[in-house]
Amino acid sequence: MLKTARYKAFVDYFSTHQPNPVTELHYNSPFELLVAVILSAQCTDKRINQITPALFERFPTPESLAASTPEEVYNYIKSVSYPNNKAKHLVGMAKILVSEFNSVVPQGIEDLQKMPGVGRKTANVISSVVYQEPAIAVDTHVFRVSNRLGLANKAKTPLATEMQLMKYLPKELLGVAHHWLILHGRYICVARTPKCEICPLTNFCKYFEQTNPEAILRKKELLKATKIRNREAFDQLREISNIIDKIT
């Protein structure tokens, strides 16, 4: 299947069955989303949603978080992955947000990445979700699913995956496509044992084609049938050509 056909099948399916996906992180402001996304690195959204209510109650504004210490923040986030580093990142992020951006979460990718704990993935999430910019964040789910489906061919890095997705997806769909890929990777196309038996995308999934014996056999049969039809068509054309040669 051609790459453009895979993209069309991907967009057609999710546009029909999941037209308005949203992040599973709970937040009420751009500041809260930024905090939640920083915390979500290598951690589940479910866990983040469990600890952020108390965190946001204690630190409702960038100013309150900037005035705190990593040690205090740690007490609120100690159940997430890498809590020591994330506590330092959150306080450092808040200080820069207050001092350089007047407590307003910036829109630009470069400005966002000036803050501790904000890499390209997090910056793309904020830019896309908060400001509806044409950006797509590539986390482990997006990276895995994009490559398995064949949307990103031989992409070795998240950036390479991002570039291919941005090239082939319509700009207005980049934000929702991010959620489509994340949710599919979280609940069906899981890392260790993808649930191909219930996946609705196997008809255009490159991973399924390569790993499912029946799919491989059907593909070989299809190619064989195509070759036979092409050969029959060629023989017919040659026969017609010979007839024309005889009567001219």
Rosetta blueprint (number, residue, H / E / L):
1 M L
2 L L
3 K H
4 T H
5 A H
6 R H
7 Y H
8 K H
9 A H
10 F H
11 V H
12 D H
13 Y H
14 F H
15 S H
16 T H
17 H H
18 Q L
19 P L
20 N L
21 P L
22 V L
23 T L
24 E L
25 L L
26 H L
27 Y L
28 N L
29 S L
30 P H
31 F H
32 E H
33 L H
34 L H
35 V H
36 A H
37 V H
38 I H
39 L H
40 S H
41 A L
42 Q L
43 C L
44 T L
45 D H
46 K H
47 R H
48 I H
49 N H
50 Q H
51 I H
52 T H
53 P H
54 A H
55 L H
56 F H
57 E H
58 R H
59 F L
60 P L
61 T L
62 P H
63 E H
64 S H
65 L H
66 A H
67 A L
68 S L
69 T L
70 P H
71 E H
72 E H
73 V H
74 Y H
75 N H
76 Y H
77 I H
78 K L
79 S L
80 V L
81 S L
82 Y L
83 P H
84 N H
85 N H
86 K H
87 A H
88 K H
89 H H
90 L H
91 V H
92 G H
93 M H
94 A H
95 K H
96 I H
97 L H
98 V H
99 S H
100 E H
101 F H
102 N L
103 S L
104 V L
105 V L
106 P L
107 Q L
108 G L
109 I H
110 E H
111 D H
112 L H
113 Q L
114 K L
115 M L
116 P L
117 G L
118 V L
119 G L
120 R H
121 K H
122 T H
123 A H
124 N H
125 V H
126 I H
127 S H
128 S H
129 V H
130 V L
131 Y L
132 Q L
133 E L
134 P L
135 A L
136 I L
137 A L
138 V L
139 D L
140 T H
141 H H
142 V H
143 F H
144 R H
145 V H
146 S H
147 N H
148 R H
149 L H
150 G L
151 L L
152 A L
153 N L
154 K L
155 A L
156 K L
157 T L
158 P H
159 L H
160 A H
161 T H
162 E H
163 M H
164 Q H
165 L H
166 M H
167 K H
168 Y H
169 L L
170 P L
171 K H
172 E H
173 L H
174 L H
175 G H
176 V H
177 A H
178 H H
179 H H
180 W H
181 L H
182 I H
183 L H
184 H H
185 G H
186 R H
187 Y H
188 I L
189 C L
190 V L
191 A L
192 R L
193 T L
194 P L
195 K L
196 C H
197 E H
198 I H
199 C L
200 P L
201 L L
202 T L
203 N L
204 F L
205 C L
206 K H
207 Y H
208 F H
209 E H
210 Q H
211 T H
212 N L
213 P H
214 E H
215 A H
216 I H
217 L H
218 R H
219 K H
220 K H
221 E H
222 L H
223 L H
224 K H
225 A H
226 T H
227 K H
228 I H
229 R H
230 N H
231 R H
232 E H
233 A H
234 F H
235 D H
236 Q H
237 L H
238 R H
239 E H
240 I H
241 S H
242 N H
243 I H
244 I H
245 D H
246 K H
247 I H
248 T L
